[in-house]
Amino acid sequence: MLITITKDAYKIATQLKPPGFRRALHELRFLKKDLERLAGKLKREAEPVKIAAAMESQTGINQEQVLIAFAALVKMDLEQALGGGGGIFGDDGARVKGSAKKGKNKALWNPVTLALGLNDAYRVPLPYLKRAFNAHDFLHPWAAQWNHTLALLGK
């Protein structure tokens, strides 16, 4: 091993005069704290990156906003379907999980999931749903997610 740089007693790095020192590997000595620090660094780098699990959004729009945006687009009584606070697609569907615990009238709905369900289950045309996202201010926070979803679906 050829050593050309070292630290002095004051921990200041010093360049050694050429040719430096030659030592065999078994003659090298390191401080215990330096080895522990290096081992910790290597262990952190070797750990797999933890990917956050996909979480469902805890925000949404209320029943009044759902009716304003989507009621005119479907041929059913959307108010009655939403009234129970349950899902309108047979399960929780577009309802934000846990939002109806405070009361059925306080349930929140994810507008992107709701729009996709209305298109799939009730044949509401996508251009009408696109127009709804552009026409209402309370849907603007979800417009990017809506457009991204349509791009993923190839529509």
C-alpha angles and dihedrals in degrees: 000000000000114000115198102158128041140158124252128220090281092052093249114146112242130192110228121225113259130301089027122200127316117208135165116246093247089058095058117107128192134190114259093232091054091052092047091050091050092047091051092049092050091047092052091049092048095052113101116251110257111228115207112245116247108267126201115240115260093203129079146136125285127244094264091055091047090054093048093050104036113014094089091052099060131065094223138075098271092179091059092045091053095039097088093054089236128114121285093211098061097273134041086299111164096355113115107246113256095008094111094054091090091051138319092251090055096059116132125214131210102232095205094053090042093051093048090049092049089052094047102039102029101028095238105170116248094232089060091050091047089052091051091055091051096043101054125064094209089061095053094091087061098042094093092049090048092051091046090051092050090049090052090050090048095240 
